[in-house]
Amino acid sequence: MSFETVEYSIENNVAIVKMDRPDALNALSIQLCLDLRAAFEKSFGDGARAVILTGSGRAFCSGGDLREMRSMWEREGRVEAFLEEPLKALHDVILLIREAPIPFIAAVNGICAGAGTNFALACDLVFASGDTVFNEAFVRIGLSPDCGGTFFLPRAIGEKLAAELFMTGESVSAERAAQFGMINRVVDAENLMTEALATAEKLAAGPTGAIGRIKKMLNASFANDLRSQLDLEHQCQIESGRSADFKEGVAAFFEKRTPKFFGK
């Protein structure tokens, strides 16, 4: 399967999905949205146990495609045309990332703005090159945020700091983002994919059934009270305890060897 706006590859159970509209700084067009969804679904079908999301050229993603938005506005005579079904399709991709029972790593290079920042934040881990600049640029054009930004950012850095970044549209360097807890680490640009791939391969070789349950519990943790979260932990640990990976992990512990997990 080939894609118009995405490069896709898979090796060692790690899928790499690269947004490939470099001339448009990987702005999120309708086609890119459709290709991202199809590429992620293909990765699941191909048996990927981890996914890396990155961008080609000098940007990870510059946000929504304003040229396409304006064209749709002019064609349909309604400013909100792009913000209806196309935006819902973008949000469906965000849900796909969050609900997938495998880890997603964002390898962020260069420009990362608006919805691009929120796509990165939707991933489980975020690595950024030293030249990366993040911003929640929506307010600069009189728009409110989308793609889960108001969900992900305050959970990462706190409500007050999130309010400042949303309300001012201020740019944030990769170093500052790491200090805030917005991302996991800053990596030299030339080593970005090497670092992301090494981490993805480590996760893919791990007990990805348990990792998927960790992701499920983290997703629920901010909405649950303690009792509900303990109940969910109990349920997930029973599921993990029934798995082939748990049996292998215990056997390897007693046999003093490295476990070979199956992701089941």
N, C-alpha and C positions, 0 to 999 in steps of 0.2 A: 504494500500500500504506500502511495506517495501522497504528499501534502503540498498544497500551494504555498503556505506561509510558515511552515514548520519543518525543521530537520529532525528526523527520528532515527535513533539507533538503540540497540540493546546488546549488552555483553555482560557475562558473569552475573546475570539476573538483575542488572542495573539498566534501566531505560534512561536515555538522555533525550530530553525534549527541548529543542532550541527554537525560540521564536526567531523567524527569519524574514524580517522586513527592515533590513538595516537602513535603507534610504529614508524610511519613515520613523527611524529610531524605535522600531518594533511597537509602534502605536497599535492599540487594540482595535482592529477593524472587525467587522462581522465575520469575515472569512478566517481571520486569525483565531477568533473565539471558537468557531466551528472546528478548525483544525486542532486546536488545543484539546478540545473535548474528545475528538476522534483519536488523537495520539495517546491521550491518557487511557482511554478505553482499550486501545490496541495494546498498550503496555500491560494492562491487567490480563488480557487474553494471551499475551506472550509469556506470562508467568513471571513478570518483573516482581522483585521483592524490595525494590527501592526505585525512586524516580528522582532525577535531577532536572530542574527547570532553569534554563538560562537564556541569554539573548545573544544574537549575532551582532557584530560591529561594535560601535562605541556606546551602546545602550543595552540595559536589561529590558526596559519597557518605559516609554515616555508617557504612558497613560492612554486615555481614550483617543481615538482618531478624530480630531476636530474637523478635519477636511471632509471626512465621510459623514460626520454628524451634520455639518452645514449643508452638504449636498442633499442629504435625506430631508432636512428641514425645508430646503428650497423646493425639492421635488414634490413633497407631500403637503407643503404649506402649513406645517405644524412643527413648532420648535421642539415639542416633546417626542417626535416620532422616533428618534434614535434612543430615547430614554425609556421606551416601552419594551417591546419584544427583544431588541438587541441587548439591552441592559440586563433583562431577565436571563438571557442566554449566558452572559458573562457571570452572573450570580450562580447559575447552575454549575459552571466550571469551578467556581470557588467551593461550592458544596461538594463537588466530586473530589477535590483535593482533600478537604477536611474529613470526608466520610470514608475515603479509601483506607482499607486496613493495612496499608503499607506506608513507610515513611517517605515524605517528599522533602528534598533539599533544594533551596533556591541558591544558585550560584550567581550572585548579582554583580554585574560589570557596568561601570560607568553610570549613565543617567538612569534614574529610577524614580519616576514621578507619578503622582496621582494614583490611578488604578494600578499602575505598575508596582508602586510601593505596597499596595494592599495585596496584590498577587504574591509578592515575596513574603509578606507577613502571614499569609494563609498557609505557607509551607511549615513543616515541623521544625526545620533548622534553616538558618539563613547565614550564608557565608558571603562576604562582600570584598571586592578588591579595594585597595587603598584609595583609588580615584573615584569611588562611587559617591554619588550625592543623592540622598533621599529627600523627597518633599511630598507633602500632602497639598498639591497645588490647586485643588478645586476652588478655594476661595478667591484665587487670583482672577478667575473668570466668572465669579459670582455664582458658583455651583456648590452644592453640598456634597459630601463624600459618598462613595459607593464601594462596591466590591469588598464589603466587610471591614473597612477601615475603622469605623467607629466601634466595632466589636473587638478587633485584634489589637489595635494600638493602645487603648487604655489598659488592657490586660497586660501588655508588655511593659509599659513605662509609667502607668498611673494616670489618673483622670486629669489632674491639673496640667501636667506636661503635655498630654495628648491634646487638651483643649487649646493650649498655646500653639502647637504645631498645626492643628486644623484651622484655627481662627486667623493665624498670621500667614500661613503658607510658607513659613520659613524653611530654608534648606538646611539639611543636617548632613555633616560629613560621616563617612563610614566609622571613623574613630569615635566621634561623638555618639553615633547610634549604638556602638558597642558599649560605651560607658553607660548609656541609658538602659541597656538591656533590651534594646529593640532588635538586635541581631546577635548571633552567637560569636562570630569572630571576624576579624579583618585579615585578609590574606594578600600577599603581593600579587599583582595582576597576572604575572606569568605563571603563578602557582595555583591560581584560583580553581581551575578544573581538576588539577591533580589532587588538591586537598578535598574538593567535593567528592571526587570519584573514590578516593581512599576511604572516606567516611561512609559513602553509599555502599561500597563493597563490604565494608565491615558490618553494616546494618543488614545487608542482604544475606550475609552468611550467618546471621544470628537467628534467634527464635522469633521469626517475624509474626507468628501467631500471637505471641506474648506482646510484641511491640505494637501490633495492631490494637490489642486490648488496652495497652498503656495510652495510646492515642485516643481511644474511645473514652477512657476515664478522664483524661485531661480535658477533652471537649466538654464533658459533663460537669467538671469540678466547680466551675464558677456559678452554675445554676443550682446545683444540689446543696442541701444542708448536709451536716456531718453524717447524720443517720443514713440518708439516701446514698451518700458517697461510700460509706462503709458497706452498705448493702451491695452497691455496684462492684466494689473491690472484692467482696466475698464471691459474687457471681462470676466475675472474671477470673479469679484465682481458681475456682473449681473447674472452669473451662480450660484454663492453662494446665491444671493438674491432670486432666484427662488426656492431654496431648502427647503425641510421640516425642515432641521436643523435650518435655519435662522428663520423661522416662530416660531419654538419651542424656540429658544434662546430669541427672542423678547418677546414671551408670558411669559417665565420664568422670564425675567427681570421685567416686570410689575407686575407679580404675586408674586415677591420676593421669588422665589424658585430656587432650582438647576435644570438646564435644563437636559432633558433626550434626548440625541442626537441619531440619527438613522444611521448616516454615509451616508446620502443621501441629 
